[in-house]
Amino acid sequence: MNKITNHLPTKELQALDAAHHMHPFTANGDLAERGARVITRASGVTLTDSDGIKIMDAMAGLWCVNIGYGREELAEVAARQMRELPYYNTFFMTTHVPAIALAKKLADLAPGDLNHVFFSGGGSDANDTNIRLVRTYWAQKGKPSKQVIISRHNAYHGSSVGSASLGGMTGMHAQGGLPIPGIEYIDQPHWYAEGGDSDPEEFGLERARQLEAKIADLGEENVAAFIAEPVQGAGGVVIPPASYWPEIQRICDAHEILLIADEVITGFGRTGNWFASQTYGIRPDIMTIAKGLSSGYAPIGGSIVSDEIAAVMADCEFAHGYTYSAHPVSAAVALENLRIMEEEKLVEHVRDVAAPYLKEKWEALADHPLVGEAKIVGMMASVALTPDKATRAAFASDPGTVGFICRDRCFANNLIMRHVGDRMIIAPSLILTRDDIDTLIERATKSLDETYAQVKAKGLLVAK
Ligand SMILES: *Cc1c(COP(=O)(O)O)cnc(C)c1O
């Protein structure tokens, strides 16, 4: 095998990167000064950078490398598919074997009557599909006024115009004239940040009932759908109180609206079931998928829809699709990824081995003086940093100041943890062993200790 090697020293790579590469979600001026870390190889859960330093990736890339890095089988399948049929579209009364096989496989894996797949290149465009799909669905059913989609503040559904509008992130709405019309928002079930002195389960019910109030407010005849992540990911791994999803499901059952579960992060084993809808007892009409579908080895996403939606949509030509919908190489890679997950019983490994052990270790981080809560479901977890554990106070400094320090300490300790404001989050590959988990927790604890010392020394240990 030819190995791809670096021909340039790190400094030169960084200078070229700064000169020509615009990074997503990045202040590129700041980055140019610091220099981006150049990742050159990866295997298992370990990245190697251009200086040869090995880093444990506790984020599975961007929540996607569920089966870990360096799986030869996926490279083989991609090469084979590229030789056989590198590309063909599925627009004009044609199809191909990888698309057929993957759609059938997803229909088998998805719960309930979610049996039909519309493919995209990733999560953002899948949610763009969903916006047009649910509105077209209701128009087809003779109810064209049902157009409004209800979402939640601080939700993340992608970064395109449509999907960022579906999301509830104010920083994203502030750029580029978002949101588009016809999206409404209710509050998130984020007890730690917004629950005050309330009982968490009461708070969960209250937040769920905002959906019912919003439907009443807008008029049920105007509402097309409610969309939510079963567990908010980019919002900070916000795990809802147990009372939340049953109440949301009750409300969706009681009203004529569609329920879209955005499972882009939570799908494909992350919560210890194939889908978090199974973990939380959600019965969605549409599921958004991407990320773990191919373990990030090739870009692919989609919407899995119910028999009823597919039947209604079959009566019209949906004027929608992407050049790379069901891309044969991506579809073949996704199929092989799912085959490996089944063969190696990765979902069972999460449920029975990795997640219970990680939970035990992760929840113990709540004893750290800097940690206000440590929450986990399956293989996604968060800790909230606070200057005052008793009151769950925020820091007086700008949100994210302390989180950024902690992320830097993690980097220094060869651990990739991400910060969302002053929350630290992980979503590691599902293949973690107990030894990996010990290493992760050891590095996380060291990073928290060092953050605590720095924050104290800088006088930042102050409540807002
Ligand atoms: C990442 C993400 C998306 C967007 O997916 P892309 O592939 O980046 O377009 C959508 N929804 C959720 C919940 C996500 O985490």
The ligand as an ORCA input file, in Angstrom:
! r2SCAN-3c Opt
* xyz 0 1
  C     -24.438     17.570     12.211
  C     -25.925     17.687     12.308
  C     -26.700     18.067     11.205
  C     -26.080     18.519      9.927
  O     -25.421     17.523      9.251
  P     -24.317     17.898      8.130
  O     -23.934     16.569      7.582
  O     -23.220     18.644      8.828
  O     -24.990     18.755      7.115
  C     -28.073     18.030     11.342
  N     -28.664     17.674     12.487
  C     -27.953     17.329     13.571
  C     -28.663     16.906     14.810
  C     -26.568     17.350     13.526
  O     -25.856     17.053     14.611
*
